[in-house]
Amino acid sequence: MLLLRMATRNLFRQARRNALSMVSIIMGVFIIVIGTGFARGFNENAVRGQIESVSGHVLTVPADYPTAGFRHPVDGAFRVPADTRAWLDESTTAWTPRIIATPRAIHKRESMRVRLIGVGPNDEAVFPRDVWQIEGAWPADDGTQVLVAKGPAKLLGVGLGDVLTLESRTVDGAMNAMRYQISGILNASNPMVDNVAVVLPLTVADQLLAADGRVTHVASLVDHRDDNHALAAGIEQRVDGVDARLWQDEVRDVLELGVAREKMFNTFGFCLLLMAATGIANTVLMAAFERVAEIGTLRSMGLQRRGVVAMFAMEGLWMGVLGGGLGVAMSGGLCWWYAQHPIDMTALIASKADQMSNVPVSAHLYTDFSVDTLMLAFVVGIGVAVLASIYPALSASKISPAEAVRPR
């Protein structure tokens, strides 16, 4: 207890110098925690974007779609048999068929390729539309109306009430074209939709592509997103010529990028902690030389070398506890707040939409709040501080009592 009291007193003897040494610990711990929280948050954002707007937990598509060269998006469109539909009703929390195609949208002299999304009546149960903003109305099921995303609407120069022609290859390889009145302009806060999409009810898309009940995609949800392997295997057994793809496979590249981002933040944080170690070692070493007479007196009163080492190590420990604690408190508080109150990325997504057409994102970014990460960063901060004080402590312990108390 005596050594602990002395270490505590000495810590505040040079409060300004010690505070400067602790700043690097605070910043290093802060960067590790906040960087990990945001990196994992970006990963989770990509996962939610994939699940909530593209694939669900299991996405069923024609075999080799769209990886085989020169395949048209509607090649391999398949039927979902009645018994499979009943099985999906029992085996999933929700599922929905879709038709995805790439027709040419034409308005007067302007034209462009768009992504046609034909959505079933249960589509919203799989793909939430809570952030969708529609200027106008949802298209009617009578085959006369279409919903156009804001990107194509801007490029084609169309607005509410204008007539848009969609020209597409049918499922059987023929060409077909139909005219629709624009019922609404869509802002989905998702670049994969906003930049290229037009939306039709599934029955209307079926007429355009002459699909006769065939679809190109089936998206399904299960109770827990990681428990999707059995569902995928069951779908492939029941429907011929399809691949049942897991959301994990669809976002693997994005998640690997997220892991690299997390490592970058951690590396930066550890570099700051190394800077902190240098500062702490210098601070403790200066304190040792300033207190030569005090150390000599303690040694002459019977304090062993290990006691001197322990006293200076405790000073480093205190700097680690205070610096690490402050860093964890600040970064942990931010991570907890944004884990409960997500960052609205709608404006950022809109400003970067042209660069994010193929990136699944969610409009809301949650950080990852992990007690394990907080504890690890706290322990690392303390460990760096204690290790940094060992060398100066050993140097101080070698001071001879006779030399220390000799008049200078």
C-alpha positions as semicolon CSV with decimal commas, in nm:
position;residue;x (nm);y (nm);z (nm)
1;M;0,000;0,000;0,000
2;L;0,290;0,235;0,077
3;L;0,431;0,196;-0,274
4;L;0,086;0,248;-0,425
5;R;0,036;0,571;-0,227
6;M;0,378;0,694;-0,331
7;A;0,311;0,610;-0,696
8;T;-0,021;0,795;-0,680
9;R;0,140;1,099;-0,519
10;N;0,421;1,102;-0,775
11;L;0,170;1,076;-1,060
12;F;0,017;1,410;-0,963
13;R;0,351;1,570;-0,877
14;Q;0,410;1,633;-1,250
15;A;0,047;1,639;-1,356
16;R;0,096;1,834;-1,679
17;R;0,379;1,615;-1,805
18;N;0,192;1,295;-1,719
19;A;-0,128;1,427;-1,878
20;L;0,055;1,486;-2,204
21;S;0,185;1,130;-2,193
22;M;-0,166;0,998;-2,135
23;V;-0,309;1,183;-2,436
24;S;-0,155;0,932;-2,676
25;I;-0,300;0,643;-2,475
26;I;-0,642;0,808;-2,482
27;M;-0,623;0,864;-2,858
28;G;-0,484;0,516;-2,930
29;V;-0,758;0,343;-2,732
30;F;-1,018;0,579;-2,881
31;I;-0,911;0,501;-3,239
32;I;-0,907;0,124;-3,177
33;V;-1,256;0,120;-3,025
34;I;-1,425;0,373;-3,251
35;G;-1,251;0,239;-3,562
36;T;-1,355;-0,117;-3,483
37;G;-1,709;-0,004;-3,406
38;F;-1,748;0,185;-3,733
39;A;-1,569;-0,077;-3,945
40;R;-1,797;-0,350;-3,814
41;G;-2,088;-0,111;-3,849
42;F;-2,008;-0,061;-4,218
43;N;-1,993;-0,439;-4,259
44;E;-2,333;-0,476;-4,095
45;N;-2,465;-0,193;-4,311
46;A;-2,359;-0,381;-4,625
47;V;-2,517;-0,702;-4,494
48;R;-2,845;-0,527;-4,419
49;G;-2,837;-0,355;-4,757
50;Q;-2,787;-0,690;-4,930
51;I;-3,058;-0,867;-4,732
52;E;-3,314;-0,586;-4,732
53;S;-3,284;-0,479;-5,095
54;V;-3,129;-0,758;-5,305
55;S;-3,132;-1,113;-5,180
56;G;-3,312;-1,173;-4,851
57;H;-3,147;-1,458;-4,661
58;V;-3,161;-1,694;-4,960
59;L;-3,181;-1,577;-5,322
60;T;-3,295;-1,832;-5,581
61;V;-3,189;-1,756;-5,939
62;P;-3,145;-1,953;-6,263
63;A;-2,834;-2,173;-6,261
64;D;-2,518;-1,981;-6,364
65;Y;-2,708;-1,650;-6,355
66;P;-2,564;-1,405;-6,443
67;T;-2,207;-1,537;-6,455
68;A;-2,227;-1,727;-6,785
69;G;-2,118;-1,514;-7,081
70;F;-2,382;-1,358;-7,308
71;R;-2,673;-1,482;-7,097
72;H;-2,970;-1,249;-7,094
73;P;-3,116;-1,178;-6,749
74;V;-3,442;-1,357;-6,835
75;D;-3,274;-1,670;-6,973
76;G;-3,352;-1,961;-6,746
77;A;-3,665;-1,810;-6,591
78;F;-3,830;-2,083;-6,385
79;R;-4,163;-2,180;-6,235
80;V;-4,222;-2,229;-5,865
81;P;-4,448;-2,538;-5,839
82;A;-4,753;-2,524;-5,614
83;D;-4,609;-2,781;-5,370
84;T;-4,287;-2,577;-5,345
85;R;-4,489;-2,263;-5,275
86;A;-4,667;-2,443;-4,992
87;W;-4,333;-2,568;-4,858
88;L;-4,189;-2,214;-4,870
89;D;-4,491;-2,085;-4,679
90;E;-4,411;-2,334;-4,401
91;S;-4,031;-2,311;-4,409
92;T;-3,978;-1,934;-4,427
93;T;-4,092;-1,628;-4,239
94;A;-4,160;-1,463;-4,576
95;W;-4,076;-1,515;-4,942
96;T;-4,145;-1,332;-5,265
97;P;-4,100;-1,397;-5,637
98;R;-3,950;-1,130;-5,862
99;I;-3,883;-1,073;-6,228
100;I;-3,557;-0,889;-6,299
101;A;-3,482;-0,780;-6,656
102;T;-3,292;-0,507;-6,842
103;P;-3,532;-0,348;-7,092
104;R;-3,467;-0,028;-7,281
105;A;-3,667;0,267;-7,149
106;I;-3,767;0,515;-7,418
107;H;-3,917;0,862;-7,387
108;K;-3,933;1,071;-7,703
109;R;-3,573;1,080;-7,833
110;E;-3,412;0,971;-7,508
111;S;-3,347;0,607;-7,417
112;M;-3,139;0,406;-7,171
113;R;-3,104;0,057;-7,028
114;V;-3,283;0,020;-6,697
115;R;-3,321;-0,250;-6,435
116;L;-3,680;-0,370;-6,436
117;I;-3,799;-0,503;-6,101
118;G;-4,128;-0,689;-6,111
119;V;-4,246;-0,719;-5,750
120;G;-4,498;-0,963;-5,607
121;P;-4,779;-0,875;-5,367
122;N;-4,575;-1,000;-5,068
123;D;-4,257;-0,818;-5,171
124;E;-4,260;-0,567;-4,886
125;A;-4,251;-0,848;-4,628
126;V;-3,904;-0,944;-4,758
127;F;-3,775;-0,608;-4,880
128;P;-3,887;-0,328;-4,643
129;R;-3,992;0,000;-4,798
130;D;-3,988;0,211;-4,483
131;V;-3,726;0,449;-4,629
132;W;-3,880;0,459;-4,976
133;Q;-4,008;0,801;-5,078
134;I;-4,252;0,807;-5,370
135;E;-4,354;1,130;-5,538
136;G;-4,689;1,027;-5,678
137;A;-4,839;0,681;-5,630
138;W;-4,761;0,311;-5,650
139;P;-4,839;0,173;-6,000
140;A;-5,177;0,010;-6,047
141;D;-5,209;-0,360;-6,130
142;D;-5,404;-0,292;-6,451
143;G;-5,091;-0,285;-6,668
144;T;-5,095;0,086;-6,747
145;Q;-4,855;0,239;-6,493
146;V;-4,488;0,223;-6,395
147;L;-4,279;0,356;-6,103
148;V;-3,952;0,516;-6,217
149;A;-3,649;0,571;-5,990
150;K;-3,510;0,921;-5,969
151;G;-3,193;0,840;-6,168
152;P;-3,364;0,720;-6,489
153;A;-3,629;0,989;-6,447
154;K;-3,362;1,259;-6,450
155;L;-3,168;1,112;-6,744
156;L;-3,479;1,056;-6,953
157;G;-3,633;1,388;-6,857
158;V;-3,964;1,238;-6,743
159;G;-4,206;1,326;-6,467
160;L;-4,542;1,228;-6,326
161;G;-4,798;1,151;-6,595
162;D;-4,545;1,116;-6,878
163;V;-4,555;0,810;-7,102
164;L;-4,261;0,569;-7,093
165;T;-4,205;0,283;-7,337
166;L;-4,028;-0,032;-7,218
167;E;-3,874;-0,249;-7,489
168;S;-3,756;-0,591;-7,377
169;R;-3,672;-0,939;-7,487
170;T;-3,926;-1,190;-7,364
171;V;-3,854;-1,510;-7,178
172;D;-3,885;-1,701;-7,508
173;G;-3,648;-1,471;-7,699
174;A;-3,895;-1,251;-7,889
175;M;-3,906;-0,871;-7,863
176;N;-4,192;-0,688;-7,698
177;A;-4,266;-0,324;-7,618
178;M;-4,536;-0,170;-7,402
179;R;-4,623;0,185;-7,302
180;Y;-4,688;0,292;-6,943
181;Q;-4,787;0,611;-6,769
182;I;-4,549;0,716;-6,493
183;S;-4,743;0,700;-6,166
184;G;-4,456;0,794;-5,936
185;I;-4,089;0,890;-5,900
186;L;-3,900;0,672;-5,651
187;N;-3,624;0,767;-5,408
188;A;-3,531;0,442;-5,231
189;S;-3,212;0,574;-5,063
190;N;-3,037;0,281;-5,229
191;P;-2,807;0,345;-5,528
192;M;-2,875;-0,004;-5,669
193;V;-3,237;0,104;-5,711
194;D;-3,221;0,480;-5,748
195;N;-2,968;0,487;-6,033
196;V;-3,124;0,239;-6,274
197;A;-3,459;0,093;-6,166
198;V;-3,813;0,094;-6,291
199;V;-4,071;-0,096;-6,085
200;L;-4,377;-0,284;-6,208
201;P;-4,622;-0,515;-6,031
202;L;-4,522;-0,876;-6,097
203;T;-4,830;-0,945;-6,310
204;V;-4,753;-0,646;-6,533
205;A;-4,386;-0,745;-6,572
206;D;-4,509;-1,095;-6,658
207;Q;-4,710;-0,949;-6,949
208;L;-4,414;-0,748;-7,082
209;L;-4,180;-1,048;-7,078
210;A;-4,448;-1,304;-7,172
211;A;-4,324;-1,502;-6,871
212;D;-4,645;-1,704;-6,828
213;G;-4,594;-1,739;-6,453
214;R;-4,218;-1,786;-6,466
215;V;-3,988;-1,572;-6,251
216;T;-3,616;-1,495;-6,242
217;H;-3,569;-1,453;-5,865
218;V;-3,718;-1,580;-5,542
219;A;-3,603;-1,413;-5,219
220;S;-3,670;-1,581;-4,884
221;L;-3,628;-1,500;-4,516
222;V;-3,574;-1,735;-4,221
223;D;-3,597;-1,676;-3,845
224;H;-3,222;-1,627;-3,803
225;R;-3,022;-1,508;-4,099
226;D;-2,729;-1,745;-4,040
227;D;-2,959;-2,051;-4,034
228;N;-3,022;-2,040;-4,408
229;H;-2,826;-2,340;-4,537
230;A;-3,106;-2,594;-4,495
231;L;-3,352;-2,371;-4,680
232;A;-3,111;-2,325;-4,972
233;A;-3,054;-2,700;-4,998
234;G;-3,429;-2,766;-4,986
235;I;-3,500;-2,518;-5,266
236;E;-3,239;-2,672;-5,496
237;Q;-3,389;-3,017;-5,435
238;R;-3,742;-2,901;-5,522
239;V;-3,682;-2,667;-5,817
240;D;-3,481;-2,778;-6,121
241;G;-3,222;-2,557;-6,288
242;V;-3,172;-2,305;-6,009
243;D;-2,903;-2,191;-5,767
244;A;-3,006;-2,100;-5,413
245;R;-2,748;-1,844;-5,304
246;L;-2,678;-1,742;-4,946
247;W;-2,648;-1,379;-4,848
248;Q;-2,306;-1,463;-4,700
249;D;-2,175;-1,551;-5,046
250;E;-2,324;-1,240;-5,205
251;V;-2,143;-0,996;-4,973
252;R;-1,818;-1,187;-4,916
253;D;-1,604;-0,937;-5,110
254;V;-1,758;-0,641;-4,929
255;L;-1,699;-0,805;-4,590
256;E;-1,336;-0,878;-4,676
257;L;-1,293;-0,510;-4,754
258;G;-1,448;-0,432;-4,416
259;V;-1,199;-0,660;-4,240
260;A;-0,915;-0,472;-4,411
261;R;-1,069;-0,143;-4,297
262;E;-1,085;-0,269;-3,937
263;K;-0,719;-0,376;-3,949
264;M;-0,625;-0,030;-4,077
265;F;-0,796;0,141;-3,783
266;N;-0,635;-0,101;-3,537
267;T;-0,291;-0,045;-3,689
268;F;-0,333;0,331;-3,658
269;G;-0,444;0,290;-3,298
270;F;-0,146;0,070;-3,211
271;C;0,089;0,325;-3,369
272;L;-0,055;0,588;-3,137
273;L;-0,007;0,352;-2,843
274;L;0,357;0,303;-2,942
275;M;0,395;0,680;-2,942
276;A;0,235;0,677;-2,599
277;A;0,485;0,415;-2,485
278;T;0,773;0,638;-2,590
279;G;0,623;0,933;-2,406
280;I;0,559;0,732;-2,091
281;A;0,910;0,587;-2,091
282;N;1,053;0,937;-2,125
283;T;0,826;1,073;-1,850
284;V;0,912;0,797;-1,604
285;L;1,283;0,823;-1,684
286;M;1,279;1,199;-1,621
287;A;1,091;1,141;-1,296
288;A;1,353;0,888;-1,188
289;F;1,644;1,128;-1,244
290;E;1,457;1,410;-1,071
291;R;1,407;1,192;-0,764
292;V;1,754;1,040;-0,729
293;A;1,791;1,163;-0,370
294;E;1,446;1,033;-0,279
295;I;1,520;0,693;-0,430
296;G;1,856;0,680;-0,251
297;T;1,689;0,759;0,080
298;L;1,432;0,484;0,027
299;R;1,706;0,238;-0,069
300;S;1,910;0,330;0,241
301;M;1,598;0,267;0,453
302;G;1,580;-0,089;0,320
303;L;1,366;-0,064;0,006
304;Q;1,476;-0,339;-0,232
305;R;1,540;-0,289;-0,604
306;R;1,218;-0,471;-0,689
307;G;1,034;-0,220;-0,471
308;V;1,173;0,068;-0,679
309;V;1,074;-0,113;-0,998
310;A;0,726;-0,176;-0,858
311;M;0,682;0,190;-0,760
312;F;0,764;0,323;-1,107
313;A;0,567;0,044;-1,275
314;M;0,267;0,150;-1,065
315;E;0,306;0,504;-1,196
316;G;0,290;0,364;-1,550
317;L;-0,005;0,149;-1,445
318;W;-0,189;0,457;-1,321
319;M;-0,126;0,639;-1,649
320;G;-0,255;0,335;-1,837
321;V;-0,565;0,304;-1,619
322;L;-0,652;0,673;-1,644
323;G;-0,566;0,711;-2,013
324;G;-0,721;0,382;-2,115
325;G;-1,028;0,448;-1,902
326;L;-1,086;0,791;-2,056
327;G;-1,031;0,654;-2,407
328;V;-1,272;0,366;-2,347
329;A;-1,531;0,594;-2,188
330;M;-1,531;0,841;-2,479
331;S;-1,517;0,589;-2,763
332;G;-1,749;0,342;-2,591
333;G;-2,001;0,618;-2,529
334;L;-1,999;0,717;-2,896
335;C;-2,028;0,357;-3,013
336;W;-2,317;0,291;-2,774
337;W;-2,500;0,607;-2,883
338;Y;-2,475;0,532;-3,255
339;A;-2,563;0,168;-3,192
340;Q;-2,894;0,295;-3,050
341;H;-2,939;0,601;-3,274
342;P;-2,818;0,521;-3,628
343;I;-2,651;0,773;-3,856
344;D;-2,884;0,874;-4,138
345;M;-2,683;0,822;-4,457
346;T;-2,957;0,928;-4,699
347;A;-2,785;1,253;-4,801
348;L;-2,443;1,085;-4,834
349;I;-2,587;0,804;-5,046
350;A;-2,762;1,056;-5,269
351;S;-2,442;1,257;-5,319
352;K;-2,233;0,946;-5,399
353;A;-2,501;0,756;-5,589
354;D;-2,308;0,751;-5,918
355;Q;-2,015;0,574;-5,749
356;M;-2,225;0,319;-5,557
357;S;-2,452;0,164;-5,820
358;N;-2,338;-0,191;-5,742
359;V;-2,281;-0,154;-5,368
360;P;-2,555;-0,278;-5,134
361;V;-2,606;-0,021;-4,861
362;S;-2,865;0,059;-4,599
363;A;-2,980;0,415;-4,537
364;H;-2,899;0,382;-4,164
365;L;-2,553;0,311;-4,022
366;Y;-2,533;0,149;-3,678
367;T;-2,197;0,117;-3,501
368;D;-2,097;-0,206;-3,332
369;F;-2,093;-0,174;-2,952
370;S;-1,891;-0,460;-2,804
371;V;-1,787;-0,492;-2,440
372;D;-1,515;-0,734;-2,550
373;T;-1,361;-0,466;-2,772
374;L;-1,374;-0,213;-2,488
375;M;-1,206;-0,451;-2,245
376;L;-0,939;-0,549;-2,497
377;A;-0,854;-0,187;-2,576
378;F;-0,846;-0,101;-2,204
379;V;-0,612;-0,391;-2,123
380;V;-0,387;-0,309;-2,419
381;G;-0,364;0,054;-2,307
382;I;-0,265;-0,053;-1,954
383;G;-0,020;-0,311;-2,085
384;V;0,155;-0,059;-2,309
385;A;0,187;0,189;-2,021
386;V;0,326;-0,069;-1,777
387;L;0,572;-0,215;-2,027
388;A;0,689;0,133;-2,123
389;S;0,771;0,211;-1,759
390;I;0,975;-0,106;-1,699
391;Y;1,303;0,016;-1,854
392;P;1,309;0,348;-1,663
393;A;1,208;0,160;-1,349
394;L;1,499;-0,081;-1,388
395;S;1,735;0,213;-1,445
396;A;1,606;0,382;-1,131
397;S;1,650;0,063;-0,927
398;K;2,022;0,055;-1,009
399;I;2,087;0,384;-0,834
400;S;2,335;0,332;-0,548
401;P;2,207;0,460;-0,210
402;A;2,550;0,603;-0,127
403;E;2,576;0,788;-0,458
404;A;2,217;0,910;-0,431
405;V;2,253;1,075;-0,089
406;R;2,606;1,215;-0,147
407;P;2,604;1,599;-0,152
408;R;2,644;1,740;-0,504
